[in-house]
Structures are given as structure tokens and as C-alpha cells.
């Protein structure tokens, strides 16, 4: 089993992340720095990754023979033992000199490393996360160990380094993880049975038959697929039974660790309010999305309906403009091939990276066509843009007074990115990085 060591200076949240990964409060956590002294090991589970995780004492400069020096020896021993090092920094504090010193230590170890910008919840945290690029250990992964945010991105970063428990190493045969979600009785299990070609899942006319999220292996055109059939998602106010609450939590977990999520609608009553809520959830989790309109055999005699539904999707779901809308019938076995083509296409779009040169050529044209407005008589300056990550596409704007950009201008940029770089239907993240004024706070002579 692979070994992963969590290292960083004191009080950046190493023990909080350790507890999150092992699923229980094994390590003491306190606001005071230096609570952890010895190495602590635990068995961690992240999606379908299983590994041994080591919590370590905070790295800090220490006098020879002191307790702090002996604590540092323990941490260096953990780095030597590990296959992968998770280097934690505090996104709210940004990169400080100690972080640079210990990043050099990790780099000299020669071990695979992932930089985690912890406490990155909120705009202030994200701004500090960009500072972690300067550590020279690769793209930082923004997380919040305390709130459980960013774990999917951590999963993506670890997967090619340690592989999953089925022996997948991120190569050609890595299964594409696809979750099927929707309201109760939308026909999710029937569709999955049709894909598999066997009655693998219990189905029936009653709503709510599926309780656990069921994972099944399948191949489509030589592409390995891992399908997740989930419990129906009702409005939160209607979920009262404890067992149903557990089923819903299981379904939401499948969404967070899927790569593509198929939202299955009932063709006889499409785009109910709950359907829109489910799409909002998937967009907020940053998953690739495909809309399947099931029970199409019941409405196939209505000409022009598919065009109407696609127009409805554009109107009701502007946050995922261009999302594929595919008619299927799980009962009749129609449309499965079209649905899977859309799923694989969505996964490719979700993973796409745009070269920085092309991105800034487009940005210059976009600014010339429609310049950002002035704020208090001062023009907002956008200097350049880069893509900080994929899955989903996440872009960072650099300039001055970007916090004052109106939402309408942000939408203009996002829609332009979506159209020019062919990113239909996937969530697009846009973050701002404003340069600090070196004269701010100084008195005039």
C-alpha cells in the first residue's frame, strides 16, 4: 500500500487533513502550533484510493539537540518513508519564507509532491492559494481540510501518483467514472440494466427502490466505464426518514467522486424544480454534465419536442450553457449509444487545457471589443489570464481592482471562453488576482 506523508510548517492544518482522510479524530487538533510531535499513521480512504497516511510535526528551524530538532528528524524520516509528500501551506497567510525553506527540503528528497493550499475557502483563501505557484512544486490544489472542500481535486492529484485499489494507474485503461442521478422513479436503474445487458439492479414501478449507491464495471467501445447507480434525490424538506437521508448522502458522495454526471429527467415531466436544483449541485461540485431525457418512447410522437427541451436547457441552465441533452429510453433500449458519446465528449471537454498564449490573444480581443467599466473614475485594468487547472476548467485573471468587476462583465468573459475555446456544458471557474499597491499605507511627504 502506498504511503503519503503530510508535511508543512506548524499550524497549517496537517492534523485536520489527517483526520479528514482517515475518517475519524485520531490526531489532536488545536489552534496552538506544535500540538503534533510524533509521527502518527492511519489508513486513509479517498474515493476508491486506499493508502497509509502519516501526520507529522510542523517543520521549523531548530537549535541542535532541542526538542524541535528531534521533531524535525521525525518529519524528515516520514518524508524518506513516503511515496508521495503532501506539502501543506496556509492559503490565508500566503507563502512565507519558512514555506520556501521547507519546499526546498521536499524538492531535494526527490519524492513525488503535491502542494495543498489549505484554508482556501472564500475569496481571500483563493488569492493566497495562487502564491503557492512560487514554491516550484507544481500546481497547488486549493482545499479546506476543516470543511472537506477540494477533496475531489486532491483525489485527481493523487491518482496518477499512487493508483487506485483496482490497479488503475491513470493510463489508457483507467475507468471513466459516471454517476447516474435524478429524481425518484426517473428510470436510473432501468437505464443502467439496459447498458449492462442484464438485470443487475432491482427495478420496479415504485419510487425509491434504490437505496445504496451501486458501482458496476462496464465497457463501451473498449472504453472501461465505472457506472454508479444512485438513490433518487427528492427535495430536502421531504427527506425525513433516516435511511433515506443516508441514501441521499451516498448519492451526493458519488457525484463528488464522479468525472461525468448524467442527470436523468422524466420526458413526461422534464425540468422540474428539483431537476434544476440537482444541476446546480453538480455545477457547484465542478463535475462534467450530460442531461438524459428518459422514457422518450412515451413522447416520441411529439415533433419538435427535443428542440424545445434544448432551448429550455439554454434558458433555465445558463451556468452550463451548451450542455448535451440526449433522448433515451431505458425500457426500450434506445439512445444508449448517443448518451455515451455525449458522456465521453463531456469528459474530454472537462479535462481540456487552453495554451496561455491563445488565451491572452483572445483576452486582448475581448477587452478591445468590450472594455471593463471604470470604478470611481479609475479604469479596471486586466493584464493577463492563465488556466490554473482543468477538471473543470479554472482560469485566473490578473490585474487591478478586479474585485470591482460587475457580474455582467464576468459573465461576458465566461461566455466568451465557452464559445471560443469550445467548452459547452461544463462548469467554468474564474478567479481574480489583484496586485498589491506598494505605496498603500504610506504617508505623503
ABEGO torsion letter per residue (X at the ends): XBBBBBBEBBGAGAAAAAAAAAGBBABBBBABBGABABBBBBBBBBEABBBBBBBBBBBBBBBBGBAAAAAAAAAAAAAAABABBBBBBBAAAEBBAAAAAAAAAAAAAGBBBBBBBBGABEAAAAAAAAAAAAAGAEBBBBBBAAAGBGAAAAAAAAAAAAEBAAGBAGBAABBBBBBBBEBBGAGAAAAAAAAAGBBABBBEABBGABABBBBBBBBBGGBBBBBBBBBBBBBAAABABAAAAAAAAAAAAAAAABABBBBBBBAABBGBAAAAAAAAAAAAAGBBBBBBBBGAAAAAABBGAAAAAAAAAAAABAAABGBBBBBBBAAAGBGAAAAAAAAAAAAAAAABBBBAAAAAAAAAAAAAABBBBBBGGBBBBBABBBBABBOBBBBBBBEBGAAABBAAAAAAAAAAAAAAAGBBGBBBBBBBBBBBBAABGBBBX
